[in-house]
Amino acid sequence: MALIQLIYLSSLSDIKLEAGIAKILQSSIRHNKVNGITGMLLYANGNFLQVLEGETESVVETFSRICADPRHYDIVELIREPVRERHFSQWSMGFQHLSEADLRAYPRYAPFFRYRADDEAICASPGLALDLLRQFSIDNR
Ligand SMILES: Cc1cc2nc3c(=O)[nH]c(=O)nc-3n(C[C@H](O)[C@H](O)[C@H](O)COP(=O)(O)O)c2cc1C
């Protein structure tokens, strides 16, 4: 069976929903355990960056549920490709809320969390999204 990795960017619909991210995470972990999905969710300044990995069918089904979720919008798929092995196998869904200090420490990733003004720059270098997700999964604390 083929493993794929899907990475997308989106924005929180309303900043008042920020307190509800823990709930999103809880239900994500619950579903992902059942569906064999692993990955990482990053959040900063009203924006999400998420990687989902698993069997093609499970990832596609999960992503279509995620796309229909009104808690976020402006969903931009950056990467959807086959992978030989999982990069985030430890997490049903890891999570990091990045601080201003994190963003300052890694300026090359700043466009991802600059209120989406830099979508073009982001789409031009999708590999950077994976680097960013891996960086903060290593730093997971
Ligand atoms: C930014 C974001 C990331 C999400 N990630 C996942 C995920 O990894 N897996 C998942 O099943 N649902 C995820 N969801 C939630 C789904 O959109 C959907 O609400 C959920 O799967 C429905 O299940 P529930 O009714 O049991 O909560 C995410 C939602 C948002 C807004």
The ligand as a Tripos MOL2 file, in Angstrom:
@<TRIPOS>MOLECULE
LIG
   31    33     1     0     0
SMALL
NO_CHARGES

@<TRIPOS>ATOM
      1 C1         -6.2130   23.0360   11.4860 C.3       1 LIG1
      2 C2         -7.0000   21.7590   11.6360 C.ar      1 LIG1
      3 C3         -6.3420   20.5390   11.6400 C.ar      1 LIG1
      4 C4         -7.0500   19.3510   11.7650 C.ar      1 LIG1
      5 N1         -6.3870   18.1640   11.7290 N.ar      1 LIG1
      6 C5         -7.0870   17.0060   11.7660 C.ar      1 LIG1
      7 C6         -6.4250   15.7540   11.6670 C.ar      1 LIG1
      8 O1         -5.1920   15.6510   11.5980 O.2       1 LIG1
      9 N2         -7.1950   14.6330   11.7000 N.ar      1 LIG1
     10 C7         -8.5510   14.6650   11.8160 C.ar      1 LIG1
     11 O2         -9.1850   13.6170   11.8260 O.2       1 LIG1
     12 N3         -9.1880   15.8360   11.9520 N.ar      1 LIG1
     13 C8         -8.5020   17.0050   11.9210 C.ar      1 LIG1
     14 N4         -9.1590   18.1980   12.0530 N.ar      1 LIG1
     15 C9        -10.5810   18.1700   12.4450 C.3       1 LIG1
     16 C10       -11.4960   17.8730   11.2770 C.3       1 LIG1
     17 O3        -11.5840   19.0300   10.4950 O.3       1 LIG1
     18 C11       -12.8830   17.4820   11.7550 C.3       1 LIG1
     19 O4        -13.4240   18.4800   12.5390 O.3       1 LIG1
     20 C12       -12.8850   16.2450   12.5950 C.3       1 LIG1
     21 O5        -12.1660   15.2210   11.9900 O.3       1 LIG1
     22 C13       -14.3510   15.8080   12.8140 C.3       1 LIG1
     23 O6        -14.3890   14.9300   13.8560 O.3       1 LIG1
     24 P1        -15.1860   15.1860   15.2520 P.3       1 LIG1
     25 O7        -16.5610   15.6120   14.8380 O.co2     1 LIG1
     26 O8        -15.1450   13.8700   15.9110 O.co2     1 LIG1
     27 O9        -14.4090   16.2470   15.9590 O.co2     1 LIG1
     28 C14        -8.4610   19.3910   11.9190 C.ar      1 LIG1
     29 C15        -9.1100   20.6260   11.9210 C.ar      1 LIG1
     30 C16        -8.4040   21.8090   11.7900 C.ar      1 LIG1
     31 C17        -9.1230   23.1160   11.7990 C.3       1 LIG1
@<TRIPOS>BOND
     1     1     2 1
     2     2     3 ar
     3     2    30 ar
     4     3     4 ar
     5     4     5 ar
     6     4    28 ar
     7     5     6 ar
     8     6     7 ar
     9     6    13 1
    10     7     8 2
    11     7     9 ar
    12     9    10 ar
    13    10    11 2
    14    10    12 ar
    15    12    13 ar
    16    13    14 ar
    17    14    15 1
    18    14    28 ar
    19    15    16 1
    20    16    17 1
    21    16    18 1
    22    18    19 1
    23    18    20 1
    24    20    21 1
    25    20    22 1
    26    22    23 1
    27    23    24 1
    28    24    25 2
    29    24    26 1
    30    24    27 1
    31    28    29 ar
    32    29    30 ar
    33    30    31 1
@<TRIPOS>SUBSTRUCTURE
     1 LIG1         1 GROUP 0 **** ****
